[in-house]
Amino acid sequence: MSRNSLVTVASVMLLAGAASAQVGNVQLQPRMGAPVSGLTATQLDRFEKGFDEFEHLLSNEEGLGPTMNDTGCGQCHSAPDPGGSSDITVTRFGRKAVGMTPFDPLASLGGSLLQKIAIDDAALDFVPPEADVTALRATPSVFGAGLVEAIPDSVLLGLQNSPPPGVSGTAHTFALLEDPNGPTHVGRFGWKAQVATMLSFSGDASLNEMGLTNALVGTENAPNGNQAILAQFDLVADPEDHPDGEGFTRIQRMTDFQRFLAAPPQTPKSGMTGEAIFNSIGCANCHVPSYTTGTAPEAALSGKAIRPYSDFLLHDMGMTLGDGIVQGMGTEREMRTSSLWGLSIRAPESLLHDLRATGLGAEGNIDLAILEHANPLDPPSEMSEALDVRNAYLNLSATQKGQLQAFLLSLGRAEFDADPNNEVDATDWFFIDFNDWFQGPGANNVTPDDAAAIADVDQDGDVDLVDFGMFQRAVTQ
């Protein structure tokens, strides 16, 4: 089939309009920002209304501030679509432990989270002079959050209790904000795994990032602990979050959106040489690839196979990658294993909790992030438990490192997304066509390691009419 004929066929197919995301038994993965597959009409309605709330910018009259870090969830959770990550950071601060005196979050002075903006300059927060440690933390993604929430606590506790050799992860356990007198649960969200559910996440972030008091946290943050300034500028009665006409509060709406977000795609889905290398050098000991979710209130979140690449446990990252901040059970040197799904979008900009792995392009940032997992010059008592894995990575050949990086860049990549930018459009078709990836059935020369694998949706070794039909559906998703 000639190139001109392919373009003509593509044009006809695109004119057909939106279609199912499935041909035969082959189904496209939802892209980041889309709802999880299988939601009911009622759940989709809740997802859409939750999206509206997630994108809503709070006003002073609705309870914004008086101190905050932004005016809406979507201002920070934005890339590549609402619910994603960003290069926006927040600042944590405190006073280091000395002798028998433990770490002090300086809560009486507004710590440990700095709210960097205010509804009036007179209410601005600042890092107090008593603080001798500060840390930046980047905005994390919440794609697939409802699926992660549905991983049974027992599974994560099992990873803690039966770790691989050389690994010592800790499950961060606590009572939920929505059930403070109830049983403890295993945290899985936040850089210190300090949040276990999306409802807790929504309630906590609404207060601490936007200044919105709610049913879970009803006491406003005083600027640097100054109650007089709080009284002067906090003019909306607490709690500021009230039910709407259907009985849903803002934090419940935000929770619906985040819980129903699809997991990031992975293309190709399996079989890359880089994943075998990832496993062989020990990355998968902490970045655990896969889970099956337990029973959630929604069938769409229950019994689903997911691949987040994290054990969601706290690990001692030494003085190199620990952030110096204590939160609950999370010590100065401990950080939660970051989920790697969605990495393809983050890697070209920056990686790690403080964005230190940046400026080197996607592959270079990945290389730097892995090296930053441990510093071989640290004394043994302060060494990261990732040292052996870091050294194993250093011992790989240049070809093996490239294969590992290519695998990591498949995490978050959608089928046919040649750019990659989480969209499938005419630019992607031009790339596919220009490189002659479409060869028809029987070619059997496309492996998961080939660039053309992003167009071999059924993973049968060729890019044929089945895949071509799926491209049309990808464009109209």
N, C-alpha and C positions, 0 to 999 in steps of 0.2 A: 504494500500500500504506500503510495507516494506521500510526501510531506503535505502537499497541497490537498490531497484527498483527506488526510487525517484532520487538517484544519477545518475542511468543509464538514466532515462528520461531527467534529467537536462543536461547531457552530449550531448544527441542527439539534444536537443533543442538549446544548445549553438552552436553546429556545423552548425545550420541553418543560422548563420550569422546575420547581422543587420536586424531589422524588425521595423515595425511601432510601435510607442509608445502608441498604442491604441488597445484594444480588445473590440469589441462591442461599448458600450457607455462609457467604462472606459478608462481614459487617464492618463498617467503618467505626473506628473508635471516636467517641466524642472529643472535641477539641477543648482546650482549657477555657473555662468560662461558661461552658454549656452545662445543662442539667444532666444528672446521672440518668442513664437509660432505665426505662421501666416505671417511671413515676406515674401515678394516676392523674386524672384531670384536676382533681382537687389539690394534689401535691404540686403539680405544675403551676397552678394558680398561686399557691403559697410561695413557690420559688420566684415567680415573677413579681409578686408584691414585695417579697423580701429583697429582691434586686433593687426595686424602687427605693426602699428604705436604706439599703446599703449605699446607694448613690446620693441620697438626700443630704443636703448641707444644712446643718442645724443653725438656727438663728439664736440670738441672745434671748429672745422672748420664749423660745422653746427649751431653754435651759443650758445653752452652750456656755462652757467655762464656769467660773471666771478665768481659770487657767486651763490650758489644753495644749495638745500637740497638733491638732488639725480640726477641721469642721465637719468631716464626714469620713466614713470607713473607706470609701472608694478613692479618697485623696491619696492614701498611702498604698492600699492594696489594689494596684492598678495594672500591673504588667504581667502578661500581655493583654489581659482583660480584667474587669472587676473580679476581685477575689485573689488576684495574683500578688506578687511581691513588688518591691521597688527598691531604689537606692536611697530612699528616705530613711534616716536613722533617728533613734531616740537615744537619750543619754541616761545612763544609770550612774549613781554615785554613792559613796559611803566612806566610812573610816575603817582602815585596815585593822585586823586583829593584832593585838600586841600582848605577848605573854599569855596570861590567863584571861585577858579581856577579849571577848569575841568580836567579830565583825559587827560594826554598828551601821545600819542602813540610814541613820540620821532621820528617822521618821518624824521626829518633832520639828525638823527643819525642812520638811517637804520631801524627804527621800523615800525610797531610793530612786524614784523616777522623776526626772526633770520634765516639767511642762514648759515648753519653750516659748509659747505665745499666750496672750491673754486678751480679754475683751477691752482692757484698758492698760496702758503702760504702767500704771501705779500698782497693778496686780501681777506684774511679771515675776516669774520664778527665776532663780539663779542658783548655780552650784555654790553652796556656802563654803566659806574658808575652812571650816572644820573638816571638809571632805579631803581625803588624800588618795582616793582612787576614783577614777571615772572610766566608763566603758561605753562604747557605741554599740547599738544593736540595730540591725537592719530589719525592715518590714518583711515578715515571712509570708509565704503563700498559704491560702486555705483551700486550694483545690483538693478535692477528694476528702475533705475534713469529716464528713458524715461517715464515710467508709472507714476512716482511721478510728473514729469514735466507736465504731461497731466491732473493733477487734476486742475480743474478751480480755478482761484483766488477767485471767488465769494464763493466757498465752504469753503476755509480757512478763508476768511473774515467773513463768517457766524459763524464759530466756535469762532472767536474773539468776535463778537458782541452779541452772544447768548450763553455764556459759562454755564457749569454746576455750581451748587452752590459751592462756595469756590475756583473757578478757575478763573484766570485772565490772559489769554494768549494774547500776542501782535503779530500781523502779522508784520513782518519786510518788509517794502515796499521801493522800490527804482527803479530807471531807470536801464535798462539793459546795460551792456557794449557794446552790439551790436546795441543798440538803445538809446544812452545817452540823446537824446533830446525828446525821446518818452514818453509814459505813464509809470507810476510806475507799478511794479509787486510784487507779494508776494514771498519772499525768502523761500526756503525749503531745501537747501543744506548747509552744513557747520555747525559748532558747534554754530554759532550765527545766523543761517538761513540767511547768508549774500550773498547767491547766489541763483538765481531763475531758471536759465537754464543751461543745460549741455554745451552749447557753451560758456557762461560766465565762467563756471567752468573750462573748458579746457583752455581758454585764460588766465584767472587769474593764474591758477596753473602752466601753462607753463612758465610764467614769474617768478612767485614768488618761485616756487619749482625747476625749471630747468634753469632759466635765459634766456628763449627763448622769445624774443620780437616778437609780432605778430600784426595782424590787429586790435585787440581789445585793447591791451596795448603795446604801441610802445616805451616806455621809460625804459631803463635799470635801475636796482637797483644799486646804487652806494654803495660799501662796507662801512658800517657805515656812509653813506652820503658823503663820500670823492670822489669828482668828479675827482681829479687828479689820484687817483688809478684806478677809472673806465676808464679813458682815456688811461691809460697805458696798461690795460689788455683786454678791450673790443675792439677786432680787427675785428669784423664782423659787417657790416653795418646793421642798423635797418631799417625795421623789418627783423628779421632773418628767419621768417617762410614764405616760398614761395609755390605757387601752384605746385603740381606734374603734371605729363603728362596728367592726366585726369581733371586738374583744381581744385583739392582739396588741401587745405593747411593742415599742420600737425594738427592744432587744429580742423579742420573740420573732419578729419579722427578719431581723438580721440573722438570727440563728437558722431560720428556714432556708434562706438563700445559701448560707455557707454549708449547711448539712447536705443540701441537695446538689452541690457542685460535683461534677464528674471528676474522676481521677484523671491526671494528665496522661496523654497517650504515650505509647512507646513504639517506635517504628525503626527497623523491623521489630516484631514482637519478641523474637527469640533467635538464638542460634549464632549470635555474633562472637567472633573469636575473642573480642575484648571482654566479654562477660566471663568467659572461662578464665582469662587472666585476672580479672577482678576478683573472682572467687579464689584462685590459686594463691595469690599473694596475701590474702587475709582480709581484704576490704569487706567482704560479705559477713565477717564475724560480727561486725557492728552494724553495717549497712545491710541488714537482713533483707533479702530481696522480696519475699512474698508471704502473704497471709490469706486466710479465708475468713471473712467477717462472720461474726456470730449472728444471733437473732436480734434484729432491731425492730422498732415499731413499724417500719416500712419495709415491704418485701423487696423494694429496689435496693436496699442497703444490706439485706440479709443473705448470708451464704455466698458472698461474692469473692472471687479471686482477685486480689489486688497486689500491686508490685511497687510499694513505696520506698524500698531500700533504706530501711531504718529499723533499729530495735526499740526506739523511743525511750531508751534508758539513759541515765546520766553516766558519763565516763570521765575519768581523770585525764584531762588533756594537758596537764603540767602547767608550767609557768608561761609556755608559749601561746597556747590557744585558750586557756582559761581566761575569763574576763575579770576576775578579782572581786566579783559580786556574789554575795550569798543570798539565795532565795529559798526559803523552806529547807528542804533536805539538800538542795543544790549548793555545794560549797564553792569557794573561790575558784578552784581549778576544774570543776566539773561542768560539762555542757551536755545537753541532749544530742544524741546522734541526729544530725540533720537528714531529713528525707531528701533523696536525690531525684525523685520523679519531678519532672518539670525543669531539670537542669539545663536543657538545651536553650531555653529562653534566658536564664540567668547568667550562664557562663560567659557570653560575649561582653557583659558589662562588669560584673564583679561577683565574688564569692566570699564565703565565710561570714560569721556573725557581724563583723565590723567592716566588711567590704575591703579588707586589706589585699585580697587577691584580685588585682584589677590592672588595667592598662596594657595587657599582653595578648589580647584576643582570646577567643574561647579556649583554644588548646593551651595557650600559655597561662591563662588564669587557672585552668584545671591543674596544670603542673605545679603552679605556685601554691594552690590551696592544699594539695597533697603534701608538699614539702613543709608547709606551715603546721602540719599535724603534730610535729615534734621537733625539738631542737636537740641534736646530739650533744651539744655543749652544756646542757642543763645538768646539774648534779643528779645522781641517781634518786635522791629523795624527792626531787621535783620534776621527774621525767614523765612525759606523756606516755600512756599505755599504747599509743599508736606508733611508737618508735620502730618496732620490728617491721610493721607494714610499710611505713615510709621508706625504710632501708631496702625492703624487697622491691618497692617501686623503682628506687634509684638503680637497682641492679638489672632492671629490664633493658632490653635493647631499644634503640630508637624506634624500630618497627613495632615492637610490643607496646611501647608507650603510646604510639599513634593509634594502635588498635584499641587500647583501653580508653583513650580519649574519645575515639569514634563511638564506642559503645555508650559512654556517658552522655554524648551529644545526641544519642537516640532517645534519651529519656525526656519526654515532653514533646517530641516531634510527631506531628500528624502525618498520616499518609499523604503523599504527593506534595508536601510542603517543602519545596526545593529551596526556598529563600534562606532560612526558615523564620517565619514570623507569626505562626499560629493561624495563618489564613491560607486558603487554597483558591487561586484565581488565575487569570490569564498569564501572569508573569511566571507562575509555576509551570503552566502548560508550555510556554515558550522554552523554558529550561529543559523540560522533559523531551520536547520535540527536537530542540537544537542538538541535544546529546544522543539522539537516536536510541533512546531507551526502549521505545515501542518497537518490538521485533516480531510480534505475533507468536502464536502457540508453537510449542515444540523446540524453541531455542534452547531452553534449559541451561542457560549460562549465567543466570543472575543468582549470586550467593548473598546471604545476609550481610556480608562485609562490603558488597558493591554499593556504589552511590545509587544505582538504579533500584536498589531494594526498597526504597521508599515508595516506588510505584508498583512493586510486585505485591499487591495487597493480599492475595491468596497464598503467597509464599510457595509457589509451585515452580520457581526457577525461570519464569519468563514474564514479560509484560505484554499481555495479550488483550483481546477484546473484553474479557471479564474485568480486567483491571481498568481498561479504558472506560467501561461503563461505570465503574466505581469513581473514576475521576469526575464524571458529570455530577454524581451524587455528592461528592466532596465539595464541589463548587457551590452547589445549591443548599448545602447544610445550613 
